[in-house]
Amino acid sequence: MKALNLYFSATGNTEKIAKQIDRTLGEQGVLVDSVKVSKDGMEPDILAYDLVLAGSGVYTWLPGKPMIALFDKLREKYVREGDILPASPRRQGKRAVVYCTYGGAHTGVKEAVPAVKFLAQLFDHLGFEVIDEWYFVGEYNGKLRPMSLKGRLGNIEGRPSEADLREVSEKVVGIMRV
């Protein structure tokens, strides 16, 4: 199995999750290419992988702007090349997992759901089976740090924590059993 872990992380929270995914996939004997999305314009060939994981932090209910830009380019490319078809027929053996880190200072995980659904749509349109959606709490950094103490989630300083990273590994092992 060949896997791609495609992620954007502005503060390091999503990168912690991504690195844990990479470690756990490696322990499961999976060859994984890990790509941190930036503004450099790279376009990985998603169709070359059996399993694609895509993650981002949540910024005003959506993935980070570099991830949105990449997914827009990929959608345009795959439409142009005829890989996105009406009714999105399933591609045999192609699976995806989408994930995010979020602070949710106002309404909790509800703030993260649109970002994950956004990420899932490209894979669904390409015919991948989206097998799971993962949501992980991540502390606020920089000038927003005080928000880590407020909101519906309570004190989220230090998240993702070691317990969160164990959960990541459990989820990865779980999808490998499917």
DRENPA-3360 file (N, C-alpha, C; in nm, 2 decimals, always signed):
BEGIN
1 = MKALNLYF = +0.08/-0.12/+0.00/+0.00/+0.00/+0.00/+0.09/+0.12/+0.00 ~ +0.05/+0.22/-0.08/+0.12/+0.35/-0.09/+0.03/+0.46/-0.03 ~ +0.08/+0.54/+0.06/-0.01/+0.64/+0.13/+0.05/+0.78/+0.11 ~ -0.03/+0.88/+0.11/+0.01/+1.02/+0.11/-0.06/+1.08/+0.23 ~ +0.02/+1.15/+0.30/-0.03/+1.24/+0.41/+0.00/+1.38/+0.37 ~ -0.11/+1.45/+0.34/-0.10/+1.59/+0.28/-0.16/+1.68/+0.39 ~ -0.08/+1.77/+0.44/-0.14/+1.86/+0.55/-0.09/+2.00/+0.54 ~ -0.16/+2.09/+0.60/-0.12/+2.23/+0.62/-0.12/+2.26/+0.77;
9 = SATGNTEK = -0.02/+2.32/+0.82/-0.01/+2.36/+0.96/+0.06/+2.49/+0.98 ~ -0.02/+2.59/+1.03/+0.04/+2.72/+1.05/+0.10/+2.74/+1.19 ~ +0.05/+2.66/+1.29/+0.09/+2.68/+1.42/+0.16/+2.56/+1.48 ~ +0.17/+2.45/+1.41/+0.24/+2.33/+1.45/+0.14/+2.22/+1.51 ~ +0.02/+2.26/+1.54/-0.08/+2.16/+1.59/-0.11/+2.04/+1.49 ~ -0.14/+2.08/+1.37/-0.17/+1.98/+1.27/-0.05/+1.90/+1.23 ~ +0.07/+1.97/+1.24/+0.19/+1.90/+1.21/+0.22/+1.79/+1.31 ~ +0.19/+1.81/+1.44/+0.21/+1.71/+1.54/+0.12/+1.59/+1.50;
17 = IAKQIDRT = +0.00/+1.61/+1.46/-0.09/+1.50/+1.43/-0.04/+1.43/+1.30 ~ +0.00/+1.51/+1.20/+0.06/+1.45/+1.08/+0.18/+1.36/+1.10 ~ +0.27/+1.41/+1.19/+0.39/+1.33/+1.22/+0.35/+1.20/+1.29 ~ +0.25/+1.20/+1.38/+0.21/+1.08/+1.45/+0.15/+0.99/+1.35 ~ +0.07/+1.04/+1.26/+0.01/+0.95/+1.15/+0.12/+0.89/+1.07 ~ +0.22/+0.96/+1.03/+0.34/+0.91/+0.96/+0.41/+0.80/+1.03 ~ +0.44/+0.82/+1.16/+0.50/+0.72/+1.25/+0.42/+0.59/+1.25 ~ +0.29/+0.61/+1.28/+0.21/+0.49/+1.30/+0.19/+0.41/+1.17;
25 = LGEQGVLV = +0.18/+0.48/+1.06/+0.17/+0.42/+0.93/+0.30/+0.34/+0.90 ~ +0.41/+0.40/+0.93/+0.54/+0.33/+0.91/+0.55/+0.21/+0.99 ~ +0.50/+0.22/+1.12/+0.50/+0.10/+1.21/+0.41/-0.01/+1.15 ~ +0.31/+0.03/+1.07/+0.22/-0.07/+1.01/+0.28/-0.12/+0.88 ~ +0.40/-0.08/+0.84/+0.46/-0.13/+0.72/+0.41/-0.06/+0.60 ~ +0.35/+0.06/+0.61/+0.30/+0.13/+0.50/+0.40/+0.24/+0.45 ~ +0.43/+0.24/+0.32/+0.51/+0.34/+0.27/+0.43/+0.47/+0.26 ~ +0.48/+0.58/+0.33/+0.40/+0.70/+0.33/+0.48/+0.82/+0.28;
33 = DSVKVSKD = +0.43/+0.89/+0.19/+0.49/+1.02/+0.15/+0.41/+1.13/+0.23 ~ +0.49/+1.21/+0.30/+0.43/+1.32/+0.38/+0.46/+1.45/+0.32 ~ +0.36/+1.53/+0.29/+0.38/+1.66/+0.22/+0.31/+1.77/+0.31 ~ +0.39/+1.86/+0.35/+0.34/+1.98/+0.42/+0.31/+2.09/+0.31 ~ +0.18/+2.12/+0.30/+0.14/+2.21/+0.20/+0.19/+2.35/+0.23 ~ +0.24/+2.42/+0.13/+0.28/+2.56/+0.15/+0.23/+2.64/+0.02 ~ +0.28/+2.76/+0.01/+0.24/+2.84/-0.10/+0.33/+2.82/-0.23 ~ +0.41/+2.71/-0.23/+0.50/+2.69/-0.34/+0.44/+2.64/-0.47;
41 = GMEPDILA = +0.31/+2.60/-0.46/+0.24/+2.56/-0.59/+0.26/+2.41/-0.62 ~ +0.31/+2.33/-0.53/+0.32/+2.19/-0.57/+0.19/+2.12/-0.59 ~ +0.18/+2.02/-0.67/+0.06/+1.95/-0.70/+0.08/+1.80/-0.69 ~ +0.07/+1.74/-0.58/+0.09/+1.59/-0.57/-0.02/+1.52/-0.66 ~ +0.02/+1.41/-0.71/-0.08/+1.33/-0.79/-0.15/+1.23/-0.69 ~ -0.26/+1.28/-0.64/-0.34/+1.20/-0.55/-0.38/+1.07/-0.60 ~ -0.41/+1.06/-0.73/-0.45/+0.93/-0.78/-0.34/+0.82/-0.78 ~ -0.22/+0.86/-0.75/-0.11/+0.76/-0.75/-0.10/+0.69/-0.62;
49 = YDLVLAGS = -0.19/+0.72/-0.52/-0.19/+0.66/-0.39/-0.31/+0.58/-0.36 ~ -0.30/+0.47/-0.28/-0.41/+0.39/-0.24/-0.48/+0.45/-0.12 ~ -0.41/+0.52/-0.04/-0.47/+0.59/+0.08/-0.41/+0.73/+0.09 ~ -0.50/+0.83/+0.10/-0.46/+0.97/+0.11/-0.53/+1.02/+0.24 ~ -0.44/+1.08/+0.32/-0.49/+1.15/+0.44/-0.46/+1.29/+0.42 ~ -0.56/+1.38/+0.45/-0.55/+1.52/+0.43/-0.60/+1.59/+0.55 ~ -0.51/+1.68/+0.60/-0.55/+1.75/+0.72/-0.50/+1.90/+0.72 ~ -0.57/+1.98/+0.81/-0.54/+2.12/+0.82/-0.59/+2.17/+0.95;
57 = GVYTWLPG = -0.53/+2.28/+1.00/-0.59/+2.35/+1.11/-0.72/+2.42/+1.05 ~ -0.80/+2.47/+1.14/-0.93/+2.53/+1.10/-0.92/+2.68/+1.12 ~ -0.95/+2.75/+1.02/-0.94/+2.90/+1.02/-1.07/+2.96/+0.97 ~ -1.15/+3.01/+1.06/-1.28/+3.06/+1.03/-1.36/+2.96/+0.96 ~ -1.37/+2.84/+1.01/-1.45/+2.73/+0.97/-1.40/+2.65/+0.85 ~ -1.29/+2.69/+0.79/-1.23/+2.63/+0.67/-1.09/+2.59/+0.69 ~ -1.04/+2.50/+0.60/-0.89/+2.47/+0.61/-0.81/+2.60/+0.58 ~ -0.68/+2.59/+0.61/-0.59/+2.70/+0.58/-0.59/+2.74/+0.43;
65 = KPMIALFD = -0.57/+2.87/+0.40/-0.57/+2.92/+0.27/-0.48/+2.84/+0.17 ~ -0.36/+2.80/+0.21/-0.27/+2.72/+0.12/-0.34/+2.59/+0.08 ~ -0.41/+2.52/+0.18/-0.48/+2.40/+0.15/-0.60/+2.42/+0.05 ~ -0.67/+2.53/+0.08/-0.78/+2.56/-0.01/-0.73/+2.58/-0.15 ~ -0.62/+2.66/-0.16/-0.57/+2.69/-0.30/-0.52/+2.56/-0.37 ~ -0.45/+2.47/-0.29/-0.41/+2.35/-0.35/-0.53/+2.26/-0.40 ~ -0.63/+2.25/-0.31/-0.75/+2.17/-0.35/-0.82/+2.23/-0.47 ~ -0.82/+2.37/-0.48/-0.88/+2.43/-0.60/-0.81/+2.39/-0.72;
73 = KLREKYVR = -0.67/+2.40/-0.72/-0.59/+2.36/-0.83/-0.60/+2.22/-0.87 ~ -0.61/+2.13/-0.77/-0.62/+1.99/-0.80/-0.76/+1.96/-0.86 ~ -0.86/+2.02/-0.81/-1.00/+2.00/-0.87/-1.00/+2.05/-1.01 ~ -0.94/+2.16/-1.04/-0.94/+2.21/-1.18/-0.86/+2.11/-1.27 ~ -0.75/+2.07/-1.22/-0.66/+1.97/-1.29/-0.74/+1.84/-1.32 ~ -0.80/+1.79/-1.22/-0.87/+1.66/-1.24/-1.00/+1.67/-1.32 ~ -1.06/+1.79/-1.32/-1.18/+1.81/-1.41/-1.12/+1.82/-1.55 ~ -1.02/+1.90/-1.57/-0.96/+1.91/-1.71/-0.91/+1.78/-1.77;
81 = EGDILPAS = -0.86/+1.69/-1.68/-0.81/+1.56/-1.73/-0.92/+1.46/-1.74 ~ -1.04/+1.49/-1.70/-1.15/+1.40/-1.71/-1.15/+1.29/-1.59 ~ -1.09/+1.32/-1.48/-1.09/+1.23/-1.37/-1.20/+1.25/-1.27 ~ -1.27/+1.37/-1.28/-1.39/+1.39/-1.20/-1.51/+1.38/-1.30 ~ -1.59/+1.28/-1.27/-1.70/+1.24/-1.36/-1.83/+1.26/-1.29 ~ -1.94/+1.28/-1.37/-2.07/+1.28/-1.31/-2.10/+1.15/-1.23 ~ -2.17/+1.17/-1.12/-2.20/+1.06/-1.03/-2.08/+1.01/-0.95 ~ -1.96/+1.06/-0.98/-1.84/+1.02/-0.90/-1.83/+0.87/-0.88;
89 = PRRQGKRA = -1.81/+0.79/-0.99/-1.80/+0.65/-0.97/-1.68/+0.61/-0.88 ~ -1.70/+0.51/-0.80/-1.59/+0.47/-0.70/-1.47/+0.41/-0.78 ~ -1.35/+0.45/-0.73/-1.23/+0.39/-0.78/-1.19/+0.28/-0.69 ~ -1.18/+0.16/-0.74/-1.14/+0.04/-0.66/-1.01/+0.06/-0.59 ~ -1.01/+0.04/-0.46/-0.89/+0.04/-0.38/-0.84/+0.18/-0.34 ~ -0.92/+0.29/-0.37/-0.88/+0.42/-0.33/-0.96/+0.47/-0.21 ~ -0.88/+0.50/-0.10/-0.95/+0.54/+0.02/-0.89/+0.67/+0.07 ~ -0.96/+0.75/+0.15/-0.92/+0.87/+0.21/-0.96/+0.89/+0.35;
97 = VVYCTYGG = -0.89/+0.96/+0.43/-0.92/+1.01/+0.56/-0.89/+1.16/+0.57 ~ -0.99/+1.23/+0.62/-0.97/+1.38/+0.63/-0.97/+1.41/+0.78 ~ -0.88/+1.51/+0.82/-0.87/+1.54/+0.96/-0.84/+1.69/+0.98 ~ -0.86/+1.73/+1.10/-0.82/+1.87/+1.13/-0.78/+1.88/+1.28 ~ -0.72/+2.00/+1.31/-0.71/+2.04/+1.45/-0.78/+2.17/+1.46 ~ -0.84/+2.19/+1.58/-0.93/+2.31/+1.59/-0.93/+2.35/+1.74 ~ -0.96/+2.48/+1.76/-0.97/+2.54/+1.89/-1.11/+2.54/+1.94 ~ -1.20/+2.58/+1.85/-1.34/+2.58/+1.88/-1.38/+2.67/+1.99;
105 = AHTGVKEA = -1.32/+2.79/+2.01/-1.34/+2.87/+2.12/-1.49/+2.92/+2.14 ~ -1.56/+2.92/+2.03/-1.70/+2.97/+2.03/-1.80/+2.85/+2.04 ~ -1.80/+2.76/+1.94/-1.90/+2.66/+1.94/-1.84/+2.52/+1.94 ~ -1.72/+2.50/+1.97/-1.66/+2.37/+1.98/-1.63/+2.30/+1.85 ~ -1.66/+2.17/+1.84/-1.62/+2.10/+1.72/-1.71/+2.14/+1.60 ~ -1.82/+2.21/+1.62/-1.91/+2.25/+1.51/-1.83/+2.35/+1.42 ~ -1.73/+2.42/+1.48/-1.65/+2.51/+1.40/-1.56/+2.44/+1.30 ~ -1.53/+2.31/+1.33/-1.43/+2.23/+1.25/-1.50/+2.15/+1.14;
113 = VPAVKFLA = -1.63/+2.12/+1.16/-1.70/+2.03/+1.07/-1.69/+2.08/+0.92 ~ -1.72/+2.21/+0.90/-1.71/+2.26/+0.76/-1.57/+2.24/+0.69 ~ -1.46/+2.25/+0.77/-1.33/+2.24/+0.71/-1.31/+2.09/+0.67 ~ -1.35/+2.00/+0.75/-1.33/+1.86/+0.72/-1.42/+1.82/+0.60 ~ -1.54/+1.87/+0.60/-1.63/+1.84/+0.48/-1.57/+1.89/+0.35 ~ -1.51/+2.02/+0.36/-1.45/+2.08/+0.25/-1.34/+1.98/+0.19 ~ -1.25/+1.93/+0.28/-1.15/+1.85/+0.24/-1.20/+1.72/+0.18 ~ -1.30/+1.66/+0.23/-1.36/+1.53/+0.19/-1.41/+1.54/+0.05;
121 = QLFDHLGF = -1.47/+1.66/+0.01/-1.53/+1.67/-0.12/-1.45/+1.63/-0.24 ~ -1.32/+1.68/-0.24/-1.23/+1.65/-0.36/-1.22/+1.49/-0.37 ~ -1.20/+1.43/-0.26/-1.18/+1.28/-0.27/-1.31/+1.21/-0.31 ~ -1.42/+1.26/-0.26/-1.55/+1.20/-0.30/-1.57/+1.22/-0.45 ~ -1.54/+1.33/-0.50/-1.56/+1.36/-0.64/-1.47/+1.28/-0.73 ~ -1.35/+1.25/-0.67/-1.25/+1.16/-0.75/-1.29/+1.02/-0.74 ~ -1.39/+0.98/-0.66/-1.42/+0.84/-0.65/-1.36/+0.76/-0.54 ~ -1.29/+0.83/-0.45/-1.23/+0.77/-0.33/-1.34/+0.74/-0.23;
129 = EVIDEWYF = -1.32/+0.64/-0.15/-1.41/+0.61/-0.04/-1.35/+0.69/+0.08 ~ -1.42/+0.79/+0.13/-1.38/+0.86/+0.25/-1.42/+0.78/+0.37 ~ -1.32/+0.71/+0.43/-1.35/+0.61/+0.53/-1.36/+0.67/+0.67 ~ -1.31/+0.80/+0.69/-1.32/+0.85/+0.82/-1.29/+1.00/+0.82 ~ -1.34/+1.07/+0.92/-1.31/+1.21/+0.95/-1.27/+1.22/+1.09 ~ -1.15/+1.29/+1.11/-1.10/+1.30/+1.25/-1.09/+1.44/+1.29 ~ -1.12/+1.47/+1.41/-1.12/+1.60/+1.47/-1.03/+1.60/+1.60 ~ -0.93/+1.68/+1.61/-0.84/+1.69/+1.72/-0.83/+1.83/+1.77;
137 = VGEYNGKL = -0.84/+1.85/+1.90/-0.83/+1.98/+1.96/-0.68/+2.02/+1.96 ~ -0.66/+2.15/+1.93/-0.53/+2.21/+1.92/-0.53/+2.35/+1.99 ~ -0.44/+2.37/+2.07/-0.43/+2.50/+2.15/-0.41/+2.62/+2.05 ~ -0.45/+2.73/+2.09/-0.43/+2.86/+2.02/-0.28/+2.90/+2.05 ~ -0.22/+2.96/+1.95/-0.08/+3.01/+1.96/-0.07/+3.16/+1.93 ~ +0.04/+3.22/+1.97/+0.06/+3.36/+1.94/-0.04/+3.45/+2.01 ~ -0.08/+3.55/+1.94/-0.17/+3.65/+2.01/-0.31/+3.59/+2.04 ~ -0.34/+3.48/+1.99/-0.47/+3.41/+2.02/-0.46/+3.32/+2.14;
145 = RPMSLKGR = -0.34/+3.30/+2.20/-0.32/+3.21/+2.31/-0.42/+3.22/+2.42 ~ -0.46/+3.34/+2.46/-0.56/+3.36/+2.57/-0.69/+3.28/+2.54 ~ -0.72/+3.26/+2.41/-0.84/+3.19/+2.38/-0.84/+3.04/+2.42 ~ -0.72/+2.99/+2.45/-0.70/+2.85/+2.49/-0.76/+2.83/+2.63 ~ -0.79/+2.93/+2.70/-0.85/+2.92/+2.83/-1.00/+2.95/+2.83 ~ -1.06/+2.99/+2.72/-1.20/+3.02/+2.71/-1.27/+2.93/+2.62 ~ -1.40/+2.94/+2.62/-1.48/+2.87/+2.52/-1.54/+2.74/+2.58 ~ -1.62/+2.68/+2.50/-1.69/+2.56/+2.53/-1.60/+2.44/+2.57;
153 = LGNIEGRP = -1.48/+2.44/+2.52/-1.39/+2.33/+2.54/-1.31/+2.34/+2.67 ~ -1.32/+2.45/+2.74/-1.25/+2.48/+2.86/-1.10/+2.50/+2.83 ~ -1.01/+2.47/+2.92/-0.87/+2.49/+2.90/-0.81/+2.39/+2.80 ~ -0.76/+2.43/+2.69/-0.71/+2.34/+2.59/-0.55/+2.37/+2.57 ~ -0.49/+2.43/+2.67/-0.35/+2.45/+2.66/-0.28/+2.31/+2.65 ~ -0.17/+2.30/+2.57/-0.10/+2.18/+2.55/-0.16/+2.08/+2.46 ~ -0.26/+2.11/+2.39/-0.33/+2.02/+2.30/-0.28/+2.05/+2.16 ~ -0.25/+1.95/+2.07/-0.28/+1.81/+2.10/-0.18/+1.75/+2.20;
161 = SEADLREV = -0.23/+1.68/+2.30/-0.15/+1.62/+2.41/-0.10/+1.48/+2.37 ~ -0.03/+1.42/+2.46/+0.01/+1.28/+2.44/-0.11/+1.19/+2.43 ~ -0.21/+1.21/+2.51/-0.33/+1.13/+2.49/-0.39/+1.15/+2.35 ~ -0.39/+1.27/+2.30/-0.44/+1.29/+2.17/-0.36/+1.22/+2.06 ~ -0.23/+1.22/+2.08/-0.14/+1.15/+1.99/-0.16/+1.00/+1.99 ~ -0.19/+0.94/+2.11/-0.22/+0.80/+2.13/-0.35/+0.77/+2.05 ~ -0.45/+0.86/+2.06/-0.57/+0.85/+1.99/-0.55/+0.85/+1.84 ~ -0.46/+0.93/+1.79/-0.42/+0.93/+1.65/-0.37/+0.80/+1.61;
169 = SEKVVGIM = -0.28/+0.74/+1.68/-0.22/+0.61/+1.65/-0.33/+0.50/+1.65 ~ -0.42/+0.51/+1.75/-0.53/+0.41/+1.75/-0.62/+0.42/+1.63 ~ -0.65/+0.54/+1.58/-0.73/+0.56/+1.47/-0.66/+0.51/+1.34 ~ -0.53/+0.53/+1.33/-0.45/+0.49/+1.21/-0.45/+0.33/+1.21 ~ -0.43/+0.27/+1.32/-0.43/+0.13/+1.33/-0.57/+0.07/+1.29 ~ -0.67/+0.14/+1.34/-0.81/+0.10/+1.31/-0.84/+0.11/+1.16 ~ -0.80/+0.21/+1.09/-0.82/+0.22/+0.95/-0.74/+0.12/+0.87 ~ -0.63/+0.08/+0.92/-0.55/-0.02/+0.85/-0.61/-0.16/+0.86;
177 = RV = -0.70/-0.18/+0.96/-0.77/-0.31/+0.98/-0.88/-0.32/+0.88 ~ -0.93/-0.21/+0.83/-1.05/-0.21/+0.74/-1.02/-0.27/+0.61;
% end
